[in-house]
Amino acid sequence: MKTKLLTIALLSATMNSNVFANEAISANVEEARNLVKMFGGQLKPELQKAMKSGGPVSAVEFCHARAPEIAQTVAEKSGWKVNRVSLKPRGATASPDAWETEVLKRFDAEKTAGVEVKTMEFSEVVHDGAKTTFRYMKPLGTAEVCLVCHGTNLTEPVRQAIAKYYPQDQAMGFNKGDIRGAFSFSKAVN
């Protein structure tokens, strides 16, 4: 009888723990989705304004100066690590780590399989020794306007601006609809 009660108590505790863990994951996913909206919601209109006022060269300058500031502000407000990464990085902080590289490859495979880029996302709780981190990524699709700075037919002034601000740039040669990279967010969890 005592063994049966102990088994039931352990099973109940495990089920409650799993429910709690799933609720925590769902809450983190929702928070990360909101960060995508916050980061993208600040980045996109300012980038459009720079493009409209000074053309693509101004947009490159904006991305170099303001995009990292926006990411830093979102990170400070949220407590999350906030970044954009790519298999073809433009800036110094855009190179993916091993986990991000695997997720970016996964996104590419999903796109090849016919999944719409805007519906994709991936999250995972990662354990590294005593450190536990919640990680989330959302891919960035390449729109027509992105091709001015990330496509195959860049003007010489745009190429010069990219070379000036991003001497190690690899973020060209994309076509409309390609996955250009991803938002990558993480935070430590207890």
Secondary structure, 3 states (H helix, E strand, C coil): CHHHHHHHHHHHHHHHHHHHHHHHHHHHHHHHHHHHHHHHHHHHHHHHHHHHHHHHHHHHHHHHHHHHHHHHHHHHHHCCEEEEECCCCCCHHHCCCHHHHHHHHHHHHHHHCCCCHHHCCEEEEEEECCEEEEEEEEEEECCHHHHHHHCCCCCHHHHHHHHHHCCCCCCCCCCCCCEEEEEEEEEECC
